[in-house]
Amino acid sequence: MELELLMLMNNNRMILCGDDSGEVDETNAILQALYKRMNEVIQEVCVRMRMEGSRVINADAISDRIMM
C-alpha cells in the first residue's frame, strides 16, 4: 500500500517537474526522496521474501507483481 502511494506521488511530482518538451528534472529533492523510499520499500519486501523462502530474487519482478 505504501508503494502504491509513493508511485502516485511520484507520478504527480514528475508532472510538476516536467517542462514543455516532456523532460523531467530529476535533480528535484522531493523526486529523489520518493525514488529512495520506493527502493527501500522494495528492498524490505525482497528481504522478507527471501527469509520466507521465496525463489523470486529479482527486485524488478517483485515490484511488477506488487503494482499489478
CHARMM-style PDB file with segment names, atoms N, HN, CA, C and O in Angstrom:
ATOM      1  N   MET     1       0.824  -1.178   0.000  1.00  0.00      PROA
ATOM      2  CA  MET     1       0.000   0.000   0.000  1.00  0.00      PROA
ATOM      3  C   MET     1       0.876   1.253   0.000  1.00  0.00      PROA
ATOM      4  O   MET     1       0.582   2.226  -0.696  1.00  0.00      PROA
ATOM      5  N   GLU     2       1.939   1.222   0.775  1.00  0.00      PROA
ATOM      6  HN  GLU     2       2.178   0.432   1.340  1.00  0.00      PROA
ATOM      7  CA  GLU     2       2.843   2.370   0.796  1.00  0.00      PROA
ATOM      8  C   GLU     2       3.487   2.581  -0.568  1.00  0.00      PROA
ATOM      9  O   GLU     2       3.668   3.715  -1.012  1.00  0.00      PROA
ATOM     10  N   LEU     3       3.827   1.492  -1.217  1.00  0.00      PROA
ATOM     11  HN  LEU     3       3.680   0.572  -0.856  1.00  0.00      PROA
ATOM     12  CA  LEU     3       4.459   1.588  -2.528  1.00  0.00      PROA
ATOM     13  C   LEU     3       3.499   2.199  -3.549  1.00  0.00      PROA
ATOM     14  O   LEU     3       3.914   3.000  -4.388  1.00  0.00      PROA
ATOM     15  N   GLU     4       2.237   1.832  -3.485  1.00  0.00      PROA
ATOM     16  HN  GLU     4       1.900   1.182  -2.804  1.00  0.00      PROA
ATOM     17  CA  GLU     4       1.250   2.417  -4.395  1.00  0.00      PROA
ATOM     18  C   GLU     4       1.121   3.915  -4.173  1.00  0.00      PROA
ATOM     19  O   GLU     4       1.041   4.684  -5.131  1.00  0.00      PROA
ATOM     20  N   LEU     5       1.101   4.326  -2.927  1.00  0.00      PROA
ATOM     21  HN  LEU     5       1.166   3.701  -2.149  1.00  0.00      PROA
ATOM     22  CA  LEU     5       1.014   5.748  -2.609  1.00  0.00      PROA
ATOM     23  C   LEU     5       2.256   6.489  -3.099  1.00  0.00      PROA
ATOM     24  O   LEU     5       2.155   7.588  -3.645  1.00  0.00      PROA
ATOM     25  N   LEU     6       3.415   5.892  -2.902  1.00  0.00      PROA
ATOM     26  HN  LEU     6       3.498   4.999  -2.458  1.00  0.00      PROA
ATOM     27  CA  LEU     6       4.655   6.503  -3.374  1.00  0.00      PROA
ATOM     28  C   LEU     6       4.664   6.630  -4.904  1.00  0.00      PROA
ATOM     29  O   LEU     6       5.137   7.629  -5.445  1.00  0.00      PROA
ATOM     30  N   MET     7       4.143   5.618  -5.586  1.00  0.00      PROA
ATOM     31  HN  MET     7       3.758   4.806  -5.146  1.00  0.00      PROA
ATOM     32  CA  MET     7       4.086   5.674  -7.047  1.00  0.00      PROA
ATOM     33  C   MET     7       3.166   6.805  -7.517  1.00  0.00      PROA
ATOM     34  O   MET     7       3.489   7.507  -8.475  1.00  0.00      PROA
ATOM     35  N   LEU     8       2.034   6.980  -6.853  1.00  0.00      PROA
ATOM     36  HN  LEU     8       1.773   6.410  -6.075  1.00  0.00      PROA
ATOM     37  CA  LEU     8       1.124   8.070  -7.210  1.00  0.00      PROA
ATOM     38  C   LEU     8       1.774   9.429  -6.952  1.00  0.00      PROA
ATOM     39  O   LEU     8       1.675  10.343  -7.770  1.00  0.00      PROA
ATOM     40  N   MET     9       2.432   9.545  -5.814  1.00  0.00      PROA
ATOM     41  HN  MET     9       2.512   8.803  -5.149  1.00  0.00      PROA
ATOM     42  CA  MET     9       3.123  10.793  -5.504  1.00  0.00      PROA
ATOM     43  C   MET     9       4.233  11.059  -6.512  1.00  0.00      PROA
ATOM     44  O   MET     9       4.448  12.200  -6.919  1.00  0.00      PROA
ATOM     45  N   ASN    10       4.935  10.005  -6.913  1.00  0.00      PROA
ATOM     46  HN  ASN    10       4.759   9.078  -6.582  1.00  0.00      PROA
ATOM     47  CA  ASN    10       5.999  10.126  -7.898  1.00  0.00      PROA
ATOM     48  C   ASN    10       5.445  10.599  -9.244  1.00  0.00      PROA
ATOM     49  O   ASN    10       6.029  11.473  -9.884  1.00  0.00      PROA
ATOM     50  N   ASN    11       4.321  10.024  -9.669  1.00  0.00      PROA
ATOM     51  HN  ASN    11       3.847   9.314  -9.148  1.00  0.00      PROA
ATOM     52  CA  ASN    11       3.719  10.434 -10.938  1.00  0.00      PROA
ATOM     53  C   ASN    11       3.303  11.901 -10.912  1.00  0.00      PROA
ATOM     54  O   ASN    11       3.517  12.633 -11.878  1.00  0.00      PROA
ATOM     55  N   ASN    12       2.713  12.319  -9.810  1.00  0.00      PROA
ATOM     56  HN  ASN    12       2.539  11.724  -9.025  1.00  0.00      PROA
ATOM     57  CA  ASN    12       2.309  13.722  -9.681  1.00  0.00      PROA
ATOM     58  C   ASN    12       3.519  14.649  -9.676  1.00  0.00      PROA
ATOM     59  O   ASN    12       3.489  15.712 -10.296  1.00  0.00      PROA
ATOM     60  N   ARG    13       4.570  14.258  -8.989  1.00  0.00      PROA
ATOM     61  HN  ARG    13       4.594  13.394  -8.485  1.00  0.00      PROA
ATOM     62  CA  ARG    13       5.774  15.089  -8.910  1.00  0.00      PROA
ATOM     63  C   ARG    13       6.472  15.171 -10.268  1.00  0.00      PROA
ATOM     64  O   ARG    13       7.022  16.212 -10.629  1.00  0.00      PROA
ATOM     65  N   MET    14       6.444  14.064 -11.016  1.00  0.00      PROA
ATOM     66  HN  MET    14       5.997  13.219 -10.723  1.00  0.00      PROA
ATOM     67  CA  MET    14       7.065  14.084 -12.342  1.00  0.00      PROA
ATOM     68  C   MET    14       6.345  15.053 -13.273  1.00  0.00      PROA
ATOM     69  O   MET    14       6.975  15.698 -14.111  1.00  0.00      PROA
ATOM     70  N   ILE    15       5.037  15.153 -13.129  1.00  0.00      PROA
ATOM     71  HN  ILE    15       4.525  14.629 -12.448  1.00  0.00      PROA
ATOM     72  CA  ILE    15       4.280  16.118 -13.928  1.00  0.00      PROA
ATOM     73  C   ILE    15       4.683  17.537 -13.552  1.00  0.00      PROA
ATOM     74  O   ILE    15       4.857  18.394 -14.419  1.00  0.00      PROA
ATOM     75  N   LEU    16       4.832  17.779 -12.245  1.00  0.00      PROA
ATOM     76  HN  LEU    16       4.691  17.083 -11.541  1.00  0.00      PROA
ATOM     77  CA  LEU    16       5.212  19.118 -11.788  1.00  0.00      PROA
ATOM     78  C   LEU    16       6.641  19.473 -12.176  1.00  0.00      PROA
ATOM     79  O   LEU    16       6.937  20.642 -12.422  1.00  0.00      PROA
ATOM     80  N   CYS    17       7.524  18.494 -12.233  1.00  0.00      PROA
ATOM     81  HN  CYS    17       7.283  17.544 -12.033  1.00  0.00      PROA
ATOM     82  CA  CYS    17       8.936  18.735 -12.534  1.00  0.00      PROA
ATOM     83  C   CYS    17       9.240  18.683 -14.024  1.00  0.00      PROA
ATOM     84  O   CYS    17      10.374  18.934 -14.433  1.00  0.00      PROA
ATOM     85  N   GLY    18       8.248  18.364 -14.831  1.00  0.00      PROA
ATOM     86  HN  GLY    18       7.327  18.161 -14.498  1.00  0.00      PROA
ATOM     87  CA  GLY    18       8.474  18.275 -16.261  1.00  0.00      PROA
ATOM     88  C   GLY    18       8.359  19.637 -16.928  1.00  0.00      PROA
ATOM     89  O   GLY    18       7.681  20.539 -16.435  1.00  0.00      PROA
ATOM     90  N   ASP    19       9.038  19.762 -18.059  1.00  0.00      PROA
ATOM     91  HN  ASP    19       9.589  19.030 -18.459  1.00  0.00      PROA
ATOM     92  CA  ASP    19       8.924  21.001 -18.819  1.00  0.00      PROA
ATOM     93  C   ASP    19       8.034  20.764 -20.045  1.00  0.00      PROA
ATOM     94  O   ASP    19       7.450  19.690 -20.192  1.00  0.00      PROA
ATOM     95  N   ASP    20       7.936  21.742 -20.899  1.00  0.00      PROA
ATOM     96  HN  ASP    20       8.410  22.614 -20.780  1.00  0.00      PROA
ATOM     97  CA  ASP    20       7.047  21.648 -22.056  1.00  0.00      PROA
ATOM     98  C   ASP    20       7.446  20.566 -23.046  1.00  0.00      PROA
ATOM     99  O   ASP    20       6.597  20.038 -23.763  1.00  0.00      PROA
ATOM    100  N   SER    21       8.725  20.234 -23.092  1.00  0.00      PROA
ATOM    101  HN  SER    21       9.415  20.664 -22.510  1.00  0.00      PROA
ATOM    102  CA  SER    21       9.184  19.205 -24.030  1.00  0.00      PROA
ATOM    103  C   SER    21       9.049  17.790 -23.463  1.00  0.00      PROA
ATOM    104  O   SER    21       9.353  16.818 -24.155  1.00  0.00      PROA
ATOM    105  N   GLY    22       8.598  17.666 -22.217  1.00  0.00      PROA
ATOM    106  HN  GLY    22       8.351  18.456 -21.655  1.00  0.00      PROA
ATOM    107  CA  GLY    22       8.388  16.358 -21.611  1.00  0.00      PROA
ATOM    108  C   GLY    22       9.562  15.834 -20.813  1.00  0.00      PROA
ATOM    109  O   GLY    22       9.493  14.731 -20.271  1.00  0.00      PROA
ATOM    110  N   GLU    23      10.641  16.601 -20.728  1.00  0.00      PROA
ATOM    111  HN  GLU    23      10.697  17.497 -21.168  1.00  0.00      PROA
ATOM    112  CA  GLU    23      11.793  16.173 -19.944  1.00  0.00      PROA
ATOM    113  C   GLU    23      11.548  16.475 -18.463  1.00  0.00      PROA
ATOM    114  O   GLU    23      11.008  17.521 -18.103  1.00  0.00      PROA
ATOM    115  N   VAL    24      11.961  15.528 -17.618  1.00  0.00      PROA
ATOM    116  HN  VAL    24      12.399  14.678 -17.910  1.00  0.00      PROA
ATOM    117  CA  VAL    24      11.751  15.659 -16.173  1.00  0.00      PROA
ATOM    118  C   VAL    24      13.066  16.045 -15.515  1.00  0.00      PROA
ATOM    119  O   VAL    24      14.110  15.457 -15.794  1.00  0.00      PROA
ATOM    120  N   ASP    25      13.002  17.036 -14.644  1.00  0.00      PROA
ATOM    121  HN  ASP    25      12.154  17.514 -14.417  1.00  0.00      PROA
ATOM    122  CA  ASP    25      14.180  17.456 -13.879  1.00  0.00      PROA
ATOM    123  C   ASP    25      14.349  16.501 -12.706  1.00  0.00      PROA
ATOM    124  O   ASP    25      13.684  16.637 -11.679  1.00  0.00      PROA
ATOM    125  N   GLU    26      15.247  15.536 -12.868  1.00  0.00      PROA
ATOM    126  HN  GLU    26      15.788  15.426 -13.702  1.00  0.00      PROA
ATOM    127  CA  GLU    26      15.413  14.508 -11.839  1.00  0.00      PROA
ATOM    128  C   GLU    26      16.322  14.941 -10.704  1.00  0.00      PROA
ATOM    129  O   GLU    26      16.648  14.136  -9.832  1.00  0.00      PROA
ATOM    130  N   THR    27      16.736  16.201 -10.700  1.00  0.00      PROA
ATOM    131  HN  THR    27      16.471  16.855 -11.409  1.00  0.00      PROA
ATOM    132  CA  THR    27      17.533  16.714  -9.594  1.00  0.00      PROA
ATOM    133  C   THR    27      16.650  17.266  -8.482  1.00  0.00      PROA
ATOM    134  O   THR    27      17.158  17.714  -7.454  1.00  0.00      PROA
ATOM    135  N   ASN    28      15.352  17.239  -8.673  1.00  0.00      PROA
ATOM    136  HN  ASN    28      14.939  16.875  -9.508  1.00  0.00      PROA
ATOM    137  CA  ASN    28      14.413  17.718  -7.660  1.00  0.00      PROA
ATOM    138  C   ASN    28      14.557  16.874  -6.403  1.00  0.00      PROA
ATOM    139  O   ASN    28      14.555  15.644  -6.466  1.00  0.00      PROA
ATOM    140  N   ALA    29      14.682  17.540  -5.260  1.00  0.00      PROA
ATOM    141  HN  ALA    29      14.684  18.539  -5.208  1.00  0.00      PROA
ATOM    142  CA  ALA    29      14.934  16.837  -3.992  1.00  0.00      PROA
ATOM    143  C   ALA    29      13.772  15.928  -3.599  1.00  0.00      PROA
ATOM    144  O   ALA    29      13.995  14.824  -3.102  1.00  0.00      PROA
ATOM    145  N   ILE    30      12.555  16.372  -3.814  1.00  0.00      PROA
ATOM    146  HN  ILE    30      12.374  17.269  -4.218  1.00  0.00      PROA
ATOM    147  CA  ILE    30      11.396  15.554  -3.450  1.00  0.00      PROA
ATOM    148  C   ILE    30      11.327  14.320  -4.334  1.00  0.00      PROA
ATOM    149  O   ILE    30      11.025  13.228  -3.852  1.00  0.00      PROA
ATOM    150  N   LEU    31      11.601  14.481  -5.613  1.00  0.00      PROA
ATOM    151  HN  LEU    31      11.846  15.367  -6.005  1.00  0.00      PROA
ATOM    152  CA  LEU    31      11.593  13.353  -6.539  1.00  0.00      PROA
ATOM    153  C   LEU    31      12.662  12.334  -6.158  1.00  0.00      PROA
ATOM    154  O   LEU    31      12.417  11.129  -6.215  1.00  0.00      PROA
ATOM    155  N   GLN    32      13.832  12.804  -5.774  1.00  0.00      PROA
ATOM    156  HN  GLN    32      14.031  13.783  -5.728  1.00  0.00      PROA
ATOM    157  CA  GLN    32      14.896  11.895  -5.344  1.00  0.00      PROA
ATOM    158  C   GLN    32      14.524  11.169  -4.056  1.00  0.00      PROA
ATOM    159  O   GLN    32      14.828   9.987  -3.898  1.00  0.00      PROA
ATOM    160  N   ALA    33      13.869  11.873  -3.138  1.00  0.00      PROA
ATOM    161  HN  ALA    33      13.622  12.833  -3.267  1.00  0.00      PROA
ATOM    162  CA  ALA    33      13.438  11.234  -1.892  1.00  0.00      PROA
ATOM    163  C   ALA    33      12.390  10.159  -2.161  1.00  0.00      PROA
ATOM    164  O   ALA    33      12.392   9.112  -1.513  1.00  0.00      PROA
ATOM    165  N   LEU    34      11.498  10.414  -3.112  1.00  0.00      PROA
ATOM    166  HN  LEU    34      11.497  11.264  -3.638  1.00  0.00      PROA
ATOM    167  CA  LEU    34      10.490   9.417  -3.475  1.00  0.00      PROA
ATOM    168  C   LEU    34      11.151   8.179  -4.076  1.00  0.00      PROA
ATOM    169  O   LEU    34      10.794   7.056  -3.721  1.00  0.00      PROA
ATOM    170  N   TYR    35      12.122   8.373  -4.992  1.00  0.00      PROA
ATOM    171  HN  TYR    35      12.412   9.286  -5.280  1.00  0.00      PROA
ATOM    172  CA  TYR    35      12.851   7.244  -5.575  1.00  0.00      PROA
ATOM    173  C   TYR    35      13.544   6.432  -4.486  1.00  0.00      PROA
ATOM    174  O   TYR    35      13.503   5.202  -4.489  1.00  0.00      PROA
ATOM    175  N   LYS    36      14.175   7.135  -3.562  1.00  0.00      PROA
ATOM    176  HN  LYS    36      14.208   8.135  -3.559  1.00  0.00      PROA
ATOM    177  CA  LYS    36      14.920   6.461  -2.494  1.00  0.00      PROA
ATOM    178  C   LYS    36      13.982   5.617  -1.630  1.00  0.00      PROA
ATOM    179  O   LYS    36      14.296   4.470  -1.308  1.00  0.00      PROA
ATOM    180  N   ARG    37      12.839   6.179  -1.256  1.00  0.00      PROA
ATOM    181  HN  ARG    37      12.585   7.110  -1.518  1.00  0.00      PROA
ATOM    182  CA  ARG    37      11.905   5.451  -0.399  1.00  0.00      PROA
ATOM    183  C   ARG    37      11.280   4.264  -1.133  1.00  0.00      PROA
ATOM    184  O   ARG    37      11.071   3.209  -0.535  1.00  0.00      PROA
ATOM    185  N   MET    38      10.980   4.429  -2.421  1.00  0.00      PROA
ATOM    186  HN  MET    38      11.150   5.286  -2.906  1.00  0.00      PROA
ATOM    187  CA  MET    38      10.437   3.305  -3.189  1.00  0.00      PROA
ATOM    188  C   MET    38      11.440   2.157  -3.235  1.00  0.00      PROA
ATOM    189  O   MET    38      11.067   0.993  -3.087  1.00  0.00      PROA
ATOM    190  N   ASN    39      12.702   2.488  -3.438  1.00  0.00      PROA
ATOM    191  HN  ASN    39      13.005   3.433  -3.559  1.00  0.00      PROA
ATOM    192  CA  ASN    39      13.741   1.448  -3.446  1.00  0.00      PROA
ATOM    193  C   ASN    39      13.873   0.782  -2.086  1.00  0.00      PROA
ATOM    194  O   ASN    39      14.072  -0.430  -2.011  1.00  0.00      PROA
ATOM    195  N   GLU    40      13.764   1.557  -1.007  1.00  0.00      PROA
ATOM    196  HN  GLU    40      13.603   2.542  -1.068  1.00  0.00      PROA
ATOM    197  CA  GLU    40      13.846   0.988   0.339  1.00  0.00      PROA
ATOM    198  C   GLU    40      12.698   0.018   0.586  1.00  0.00      PROA
ATOM    199  O   GLU    40      12.905  -1.055   1.154  1.00  0.00      PROA
ATOM    200  N   VAL    41      11.496   0.382   0.169  1.00  0.00      PROA
ATOM    201  HN  VAL    41      11.328   1.253  -0.292  1.00  0.00      PROA
ATOM    202  CA  VAL    41      10.333  -0.488   0.373  1.00  0.00      PROA
ATOM    203  C   VAL    41      10.502  -1.790  -0.410  1.00  0.00      PROA
ATOM    204  O   VAL    41      10.227  -2.872   0.110  1.00  0.00      PROA
ATOM    205  N   ILE    42      10.951  -1.683  -1.653  1.00  0.00      PROA
ATOM    206  HN  ILE    42      11.174  -0.804  -2.076  1.00  0.00      PROA
ATOM    207  CA  ILE    42      11.147  -2.883  -2.463  1.00  0.00      PROA
ATOM    208  C   ILE    42      12.233  -3.765  -1.863  1.00  0.00      PROA
ATOM    209  O   ILE    42      12.106  -4.989  -1.876  1.00  0.00      PROA
ATOM    210  N   GLN    43      13.298  -3.168  -1.337  1.00  0.00      PROA
ATOM    211  HN  GLN    43      13.402  -2.173  -1.327  1.00  0.00      PROA
ATOM    212  CA  GLN    43      14.352  -3.957  -0.700  1.00  0.00      PROA
ATOM    213  C   GLN    43      13.842  -4.661   0.545  1.00  0.00      PROA
ATOM    214  O   GLN    43      14.211  -5.807   0.800  1.00  0.00      PROA
ATOM    215  N   GLU    44      12.990  -3.986   1.332  1.00  0.00      PROA
ATOM    216  HN  GLU    44      12.690  -3.055   1.125  1.00  0.00      PROA
ATOM    217  CA  GLU    44      12.412  -4.611   2.524  1.00  0.00      PROA
ATOM    218  C   GLU    44      11.563  -5.816   2.135  1.00  0.00      PROA
ATOM    219  O   GLU    44      11.612  -6.855   2.793  1.00  0.00      PROA
ATOM    220  N   VAL    45      10.784  -5.672   1.063  1.00  0.00      PROA
ATOM    221  HN  VAL    45      10.744  -4.828   0.529  1.00  0.00      PROA
ATOM    222  CA  VAL    45       9.957  -6.789   0.598  1.00  0.00      PROA
ATOM    223  C   VAL    45      10.842  -7.939   0.124  1.00  0.00      PROA
ATOM    224  O   VAL    45      10.560  -9.103   0.407  1.00  0.00      PROA
ATOM    225  N   CYS    46      11.917  -7.609  -0.600  1.00  0.00      PROA
ATOM    226  HN  CYS    46      12.147  -6.663  -0.830  1.00  0.00      PROA
ATOM    227  CA  CYS    46      12.849  -8.644  -1.067  1.00  0.00      PROA
ATOM    228  C   CYS    46      13.432  -9.429   0.103  1.00  0.00      PROA
ATOM    229  O   CYS    46      13.493 -10.658   0.064  1.00  0.00      PROA
ATOM    230  N   VAL    47      13.851  -8.727   1.123  1.00  0.00      PROA
ATOM    231  HN  VAL    47      13.801  -7.729   1.154  1.00  0.00      PROA
ATOM    232  CA  VAL    47      14.449  -9.388   2.288  1.00  0.00      PROA
ATOM    233  C   VAL    47      13.433 -10.297   2.958  1.00  0.00      PROA
ATOM    234  O   VAL    47      13.757 -11.428   3.321  1.00  0.00      PROA
ATOM    235  N   ARG    48      12.207  -9.813   3.125  1.00  0.00      PROA
ATOM    236  HN  ARG    48      11.945  -8.894   2.830  1.00  0.00      PROA
ATOM    237  CA  ARG    48      11.173 -10.637   3.756  1.00  0.00      PROA
ATOM    238  C   ARG    48      10.861 -11.877   2.928  1.00  0.00      PROA
ATOM    239  O   ARG    48      10.675 -12.965   3.471  1.00  0.00      PROA
ATOM    240  N   MET    49      10.806 -11.704   1.605  1.00  0.00      PROA
ATOM    241  HN  MET    49      10.958 -10.820   1.163  1.00  0.00      PROA
ATOM    242  CA  MET    49      10.505 -12.846   0.744  1.00  0.00      PROA
ATOM    243  C   MET    49      11.624 -13.881   0.792  1.00  0.00      PROA
ATOM    244  O   MET    49      11.364 -15.084   0.795  1.00  0.00      PROA
ATOM    245  N   ARG    50      12.860 -13.414   0.830  1.00  0.00      PROA
ATOM    246  HN  ARG    50      13.071 -12.437   0.828  1.00  0.00      PROA
ATOM    247  CA  ARG    50      13.990 -14.350   0.923  1.00  0.00      PROA
ATOM    248  C   ARG    50      13.973 -15.089   2.253  1.00  0.00      PROA
ATOM    249  O   ARG    50      14.269 -16.283   2.310  1.00  0.00      PROA
ATOM    250  N   MET    51      13.630 -14.382   3.312  1.00  0.00      PROA
ATOM    251  HN  MET    51      13.389 -13.413   3.265  1.00  0.00      PROA
ATOM    252  CA  MET    51      13.585 -15.014   4.637  1.00  0.00      PROA
ATOM    253  C   MET    51      12.487 -16.067   4.697  1.00  0.00      PROA
ATOM    254  O   MET    51      12.602 -17.045   5.435  1.00  0.00      PROA
ATOM    255  N   GLU    52      11.421 -15.871   3.922  1.00  0.00      PROA
ATOM    256  HN  GLU    52      11.327 -15.076   3.322  1.00  0.00      PROA
ATOM    257  CA  GLU    52      10.322 -16.828   3.913  1.00  0.00      PROA
ATOM    258  C   GLU    52      10.529 -17.946   2.902  1.00  0.00      PROA
ATOM    259  O   GLU    52       9.692 -18.839   2.778  1.00  0.00      PROA
ATOM    260  N   GLY    53      11.646 -17.897   2.177  1.00  0.00      PROA
ATOM    261  HN  GLY    53      12.326 -17.172   2.278  1.00  0.00      PROA
ATOM    262  CA  GLY    53      11.975 -18.980   1.263  1.00  0.00      PROA
ATOM    263  C   GLY    53      11.461 -18.809  -0.150  1.00  0.00      PROA
ATOM    264  O   GLY    53      11.357 -19.794  -0.880  1.00  0.00      PROA
ATOM    265  N   SER    54      11.140 -17.611  -0.555  1.00  0.00      PROA
ATOM    266  HN  SER    54      11.224 -16.811   0.039  1.00  0.00      PROA
ATOM    267  CA  SER    54      10.665 -17.385  -1.917  1.00  0.00      PROA
ATOM    268  C   SER    54      11.816 -17.509  -2.905  1.00  0.00      PROA
ATOM    269  O   SER    54      12.958 -17.182  -2.581  1.00  0.00      PROA
ATOM    270  N   ARG    55      11.513 -17.979  -4.105  1.00  0.00      PROA
ATOM    271  HN  ARG    55      10.586 -18.244  -4.368  1.00  0.00      PROA
ATOM    272  CA  ARG    55      12.532 -18.118  -5.129  1.00  0.00      PROA
ATOM    273  C   ARG    55      12.686 -16.848  -5.965  1.00  0.00      PROA
ATOM    274  O   ARG    55      13.603 -16.757  -6.782  1.00  0.00      PROA
ATOM    275  N   VAL    56      11.819 -15.887  -5.777  1.00  0.00      PROA
ATOM    276  HN  VAL    56      11.074 -15.960  -5.114  1.00  0.00      PROA
ATOM    277  CA  VAL    56      11.898 -14.649  -6.545  1.00  0.00      PROA
ATOM    278  C   VAL    56      12.987 -13.777  -5.919  1.00  0.00      PROA
ATOM    279  O   VAL    56      12.879 -13.361  -4.766  1.00  0.00      PROA
ATOM    280  N   ILE    57      14.035 -13.509  -6.699  1.00  0.00      PROA
ATOM    281  HN  ILE    57      14.123 -13.846  -7.637  1.00  0.00      PROA
ATOM    282  CA  ILE    57      15.146 -12.715  -6.167  1.00  0.00      PROA
ATOM    283  C   ILE    57      15.356 -11.427  -6.937  1.00  0.00      PROA
ATOM    284  O   ILE    57      16.237 -10.639  -6.594  1.00  0.00      PROA
ATOM    285  N   ASN    58      14.560 -11.200  -7.974  1.00  0.00      PROA
ATOM    286  HN  ASN    58      13.844 -11.840  -8.253  1.00  0.00      PROA
ATOM    287  CA  ASN    58      14.698 -10.016  -8.798  1.00  0.00      PROA
ATOM    288  C   ASN    58      13.789  -8.914  -8.257  1.00  0.00      PROA
ATOM    289  O   ASN    58      12.573  -9.090  -8.188  1.00  0.00      PROA
ATOM    290  N   ALA    59      14.367  -7.793  -7.879  1.00  0.00      PROA
ATOM    291  HN  ALA    59      15.355  -7.649  -7.935  1.00  0.00      PROA
ATOM    292  CA  ALA    59      13.594  -6.695  -7.307  1.00  0.00      PROA
ATOM    293  C   ALA    59      12.600  -6.126  -8.313  1.00  0.00      PROA
ATOM    294  O   ALA    59      11.508  -5.706  -7.931  1.00  0.00      PROA
ATOM    295  N   ASP    60      12.962  -6.109  -9.581  1.00  0.00      PROA
ATOM    296  HN  ASP    60      13.850  -6.450  -9.891  1.00  0.00      PROA
ATOM    297  CA  ASP    60      12.038  -5.605 -10.596  1.00  0.00      PROA
ATOM    298  C   ASP    60      10.812  -6.495 -10.723  1.00  0.00      PROA
ATOM    299  O   ASP    60       9.697  -6.001 -10.891  1.00  0.00      PROA
ATOM    300  N   ALA    61      11.012  -7.799 -10.644  1.00  0.00      PROA
ATOM    301  HN  ALA    61      11.917  -8.201 -10.508  1.00  0.00      PROA
ATOM    302  CA  ALA    61       9.886  -8.730 -10.722  1.00  0.00      PROA
ATOM    303  C   ALA    61       8.964  -8.555  -9.523  1.00  0.00      PROA
ATOM    304  O   ALA    61       7.741  -8.609  -9.660  1.00  0.00      PROA
ATOM    305  N   ILE    62       9.547  -8.347  -8.360  1.00  0.00      PROA
ATOM    306  HN  ILE    62      10.540  -8.303  -8.249  1.00  0.00      PROA
ATOM    307  CA  ILE    62       8.745  -8.132  -7.159  1.00  0.00      PROA
ATOM    308  C   ILE    62       7.944  -6.844  -7.289  1.00  0.00      PROA
ATOM    309  O   ILE    62       6.756  -6.812  -6.969  1.00  0.00      PROA
ATOM    310  N   SER    63       8.588  -5.790  -7.755  1.00  0.00      PROA
ATOM    311  HN  SER    63       9.553  -5.816  -8.015  1.00  0.00      PROA
ATOM    312  CA  SER    63       7.908  -4.503  -7.939  1.00  0.00      PROA
ATOM    313  C   SER    63       6.757  -4.635  -8.935  1.00  0.00      PROA
ATOM    314  O   SER    63       5.671  -4.101  -8.710  1.00  0.00      PROA
ATOM    315  N   ASP    64       6.998  -5.345 -10.031  1.00  0.00      PROA
ATOM    316  HN  ASP    64       7.880  -5.779 -10.214  1.00  0.00      PROA
ATOM    317  CA  ASP    64       5.946  -5.539 -11.030  1.00  0.00      PROA
ATOM    318  C   ASP    64       4.766  -6.306 -10.453  1.00  0.00      PROA
ATOM    319  O   ASP    64       3.613  -5.977 -10.729  1.00  0.00      PROA
ATOM    320  N   ARG    65       5.049  -7.317  -9.659  1.00  0.00      PROA
ATOM    321  HN  ARG    65       5.986  -7.584  -9.435  1.00  0.00      PROA
ATOM    322  CA  ARG    65       3.960  -8.107  -9.067  1.00  0.00      PROA
ATOM    323  C   ARG    65       3.165  -7.295  -8.055  1.00  0.00      PROA
ATOM    324  O   ARG    65       1.947  -7.444  -7.958  1.00  0.00      PROA
ATOM    325  N   ILE    66       3.836  -6.446  -7.308  1.00  0.00      PROA
ATOM    326  HN  ILE    66       4.826  -6.324  -7.386  1.00  0.00      PROA
ATOM    327  CA  ILE    66       3.145  -5.619  -6.329  1.00  0.00      PROA
ATOM    328  C   ILE    66       2.228  -4.621  -7.029  1.00  0.00      PROA
ATOM    329  O   ILE    66       1.105  -4.378  -6.587  1.00  0.00      PROA
ATOM    330  N   MET    67       2.718  -4.049  -8.122  1.00  0.00      PROA
ATOM    331  HN  MET    67       3.630  -4.247  -8.481  1.00  0.00      PROA
ATOM    332  CA  MET    67       1.985  -2.985  -8.797  1.00  0.00      PROA
ATOM    333  C   MET    67       1.006  -3.482  -9.855  1.00  0.00      PROA
ATOM    334  O   MET    67       0.486  -2.668 -10.618  1.00  0.00      PROA
ATOM    335  N   MET    68       0.734  -4.780  -9.933  1.00  0.00      PROA
ATOM    336  HN  MET    68       1.156  -5.441  -9.313  1.00  0.00      PROA
ATOM    337  CA  MET    68      -0.210  -5.320 -10.919  1.00  0.00      PROA
ATOM    338  C   MET    68      -1.558  -4.704 -10.781  1.00  0.00      PROA
ATOM    339  OT1 MET    68      -2.472  -5.044 -11.532  1.00  0.00      PROA
TER     340      MET     68
END
